[in-house]
Amino acid sequence: LDPEVCEGDEGFHPPAAKRQRIEMHTNGSSPPKSESNGSSPTGHCPNNMNGKVRNGHGKTGKVYVPPHQTDTVRLIGQHLLDLGLQETVDKLIEEGGSVLEHPLASQLRRHILAGEWDQAMQVFLELCGNREAGVTEIKYRILEQKYLELLERGEQMKALICLQEEITPLNHCTSKLHALPSYLMVSSPTELRSRSKWTGSSGTSRNRLIHKI
């Protein structure tokens, strides 16, 4: 054997790679695994944090949405709004650069979901402007929801005023108009919901109203 590589020689120095294997073997540890796919030792891609592509300065930039996919993004955003995920929608608009609806329409949605009927009516009238087609029907639907919610809360006098001064003058949907006064005589919210086939303020009625509008 060559004396320069004989392990018995006093001046023997194995190559660095072999020396590392010998040291790890004596310590009972295994050699480190090589990283694959360009990932960091923590298992995360250095250029990607939680699925967000970074622009090299630690900030998340806007994502390009192809024109043919814009409608899809809007539909997703509308569905998220229906679920009440406003912050998620705001982030979607920020990253995708898409406007889902008119600002007044967003205000109208928020007022309806909060049961703020006077504010909802005011914003709706501002939104429709001088347009006349369909306005009476939507006004009726908003006021009908207001009327039923007043009855559900046991505020019969306010409901009666709403019926006489706001709903009746519209002279819309006379078949329903004849049924509305009878709801003033119900004995409980459960009976009200049953007779009117209405899901109640805590059900899906407000979201259904938004869809109809």
Protein Blocks (a to p, Z undefined) as FASTA:
>chain_A
ZZklgfkbmklccdfklmmmmmmmmnopacddddehhiafkopafkbgehiacehlopac
dddddfklmmmmmmmmmmmmmnopamlmmmmmmmnopafbdfklmmmmmmmmnopaklmm
mmmmmmnmmafghklmmmmmmmmmmmmmmmmnopaklmmmmmmmmmmmnopakllmmmmm
mmmmpcbfklmmmmnopgbjklmmlmmmmmmZZ
